[in-house]
């Protein structure tokens, strides 16, 4: 096995690992870990394709990286909005308790 084969095998192995973990519901398909493993795997597999000058695989893996990065960014934004809304909800509840107890006194 050449170095190029080893690099490609690691990259494809990571992609398959993400797929396996997703299929058996061990990680969320829209979770940060799923996107991260796909980005790493596709990036490494793309590097192997560059090393052997195989353009179809370069395009495939580059597209895989781009789509996964877009998914990761959307996921991070969604989590940030969700955390912000949760924080606003707790502040609303806290201020509601403060004002309710102040009105009773």
Secondary structure, DSSP 8 states (H G I E B T S, - for coil): --HHHHHHHHHHHHHHHHHHHHHTTSS-TTSHHHHHHHHHHHHHHHHHHHHTT-HHHHHHHHHHHHHHHHHHHHHHHHHHHHHHHHHHHHHHHHHHHHHHHHHH-
